[in-house]
Amino acid sequence: MRSESKSPAARRSDRARKQEIAVSAMTGQLGTIDRLYVLAAGTAIAPDRSVYTPGKWQGEPATLSCHAYLLQRRGEWILWDTGIDERLADAPEGRIIAHGIRGLVTKPLTAQLAEIGLAPADVAMVLLSHAHFDHIGNARLFRDARWYIQRRSTRRCSARTSAPSATRHCSTIASGKPASN
């Protein structure tokens, strides 16, 4: 039966079944987690909100909360994104990181992990949604972890770029080590 002739409920059911199969294929079984922690991973202050909403709110600043998510699954610790570089905690006013956006960190990621009883070496897997500074800023802390990132982000990092911030963040992904500033 062609998809167009199925009811919307049947199409949703088909999509759900396909997603379930995909999760099963990746993990060997349906995905469940034992614990989830939402970590404060910094704040990004953009001087012009219209960058995110073309044609609206031109010249108005935007404050964006950044989070990292720590999951425990079958005794393994997994981190989704690593936030803004925790070294910015030493700069109370933050620092311009990319495209005029100021990054602020009030509590280092390693301090939050320590409160849970963990160190970066305890994290077995790091999932990076994409290669922006507010997602990969602390990637260097997880050198022993398996890293996963979209192929598109690694291609962008492989491309030649003249932007110093992009070069710095991409070298973090490529080597697991921070680039010299």
C-alpha positions in Angstrom: 0.0 0.0 0.0 1.4 3.4 -1.0 2.0 5.9 1.8 -0.4 8.5 0.3 -3.4 6.1 0.6 -2.7 5.3 4.3 -4.4 7.3 7.1 -2.4 9.8 9.0 -2.4 7.5 12.1 -1.1 4.6 10.0 1.7 6.8 8.6 2.6 7.9 12.1 2.6 4.3 13.2 4.9 3.4 10.3 7.3 6.2 11.2 7.3 5.1 14.8 8.1 1.5 13.8 10.9 2.7 11.5 12.4 4.8 14.4 12.1 1.8 16.7 13.9 -0.4 14.2 16.6 2.3 13.8 17.2 2.5 17.5 17.2 -1.3 17.8 19.8 -1.5 15.0 22.1 1.0 16.7 21.9 -0.3 20.2 20.9 -3.9 20.0 17.7 -3.0 21.8 15.3 -0.2 22.4 17.0 2.8 24.0 16.4 3.4 27.7 18.6 5.4 30.2 19.2 4.9 33.9 19.9 8.5 34.8 19.8 12.0 33.1 21.5 15.1 34.3 21.0 18.5 32.7 24.2 20.5 33.1 24.6 24.3 32.8 27.0 24.7 29.9 27.2 28.4 29.6 25.3 31.4 28.2 25.7 32.9 24.8 24.8 36.6 24.4 24.2 37.6 20.7 24.2 41.4 20.0 21.6 41.1 17.3 18.7 38.7 17.7 17.7 39.1 14.0 20.6 36.8 13.1 18.3 34.0 14.3 15.0 35.6 13.1 15.7 37.5 9.9 13.5 40.5 9.5 12.5 40.6 13.2 14.0 42.2 16.3 16.9 43.8 14.5 19.5 45.3 16.9 17.9 43.6 20.0 20.3 41.3 21.9 19.4 37.7 22.6 20.5 35.6 25.6 20.7 31.9 24.9 21.1 29.2 27.6 23.4 26.4 26.7 23.1 22.9 28.2 24.9 19.6 28.1 23.1 16.4 28.9 24.8 13.6 30.9 23.2 10.2 30.6 23.9 6.9 32.2 23.0 3.9 30.3 23.9 0.3 31.3 26.7 1.6 33.5 28.2 3.8 30.7 28.3 7.6 31.0 27.3 9.5 27.8 27.5 13.3 27.3 25.4 15.1 24.7 27.3 18.3 23.8 30.0 19.8 26.0 29.0 23.5 26.2 31.0 26.7 26.1 34.7 26.4 27.1 34.7 26.2 30.9 37.9 28.3 31.0 35.6 31.3 30.5 34.5 30.9 34.2 37.8 32.8 35.0 36.4 35.8 33.0 33.2 37.0 34.9 32.3 39.3 32.0 32.8 36.5 29.5 34.6 36.8 26.2 33.6 37.3 22.6 33.9 33.9 21.0 32.5 34.0 17.5 30.5 36.4 15.3 30.3 39.0 18.1 28.7 36.5 20.5 29.8 36.7 24.1 30.2 33.4 26.0 29.8 33.3 29.7 30.3 30.3 32.1 29.3 30.6 35.7 30.1 27.0 36.8 32.7 24.8 35.0 31.5 21.6 33.5 34.2 19.6 35.4 32.9 21.1 38.7 29.4 19.9 37.8 30.7 16.4 37.0 32.6 16.3 40.3 29.4 17.1 42.2 27.9 13.9 40.6 31.1 12.0 41.5 32.6 11.9 38.1 35.7 13.1 36.2 35.9 13.7 32.4 37.7 10.3 32.1 34.6 8.6 33.4 32.6 9.7 30.3 32.8 6.9 27.7 30.9 8.6 24.8 30.5 12.2 23.7 27.8 13.0 21.2 28.3 16.4 19.5 25.3 17.7 17.8 27.4 20.1 15.6 30.6 22.1 15.7 29.5 25.4 17.1 31.5 26.9 20.1 28.5 26.5 22.5 28.4 22.7 21.8 32.1 21.7 21.5 33.8 24.1 23.9 34.9 21.5 26.4 35.4 18.6 23.9 39.2 18.6 24.8 38.3 17.3 28.3 37.0 14.0 26.9 40.0 12.7 25.0 39.4 9.1 26.1 35.8 9.0 25.1 34.3 7.8 21.8 33.1 10.9 19.9 30.2 11.1 17.5 29.5 14.1 15.3 27.6 14.7 12.1 29.6 14.1 9.0 28.5 17.6 7.7 30.3 19.2 10.7 33.5 17.4 10.1 33.4 18.4 6.4 33.1 22.0 7.4 36.0 21.6 9.8 38.0 20.0 7.0 37.3 22.9 4.6 39.7 25.8 4.6 38.5 28.7 6.8 39.9 32.0 7.6 37.8 32.6 10.7 40.1 32.2 13.8 37.3 31.0 16.0 36.2 28.3 13.5 39.7 27.1 13.1 40.2 26.9 16.9 37.0 24.9 17.4 37.5 22.6 14.4 41.0 21.7 15.6 39.5 20.7 18.9 37.2 18.3 17.1 40.0 17.0 14.8 42.6 16.4 17.5 40.8 16.3 20.8 43.2 19.0 21.9 42.6 22.7 22.1 44.3 24.9 19.5 46.6 27.6 20.7 44.9 30.9 20.7 
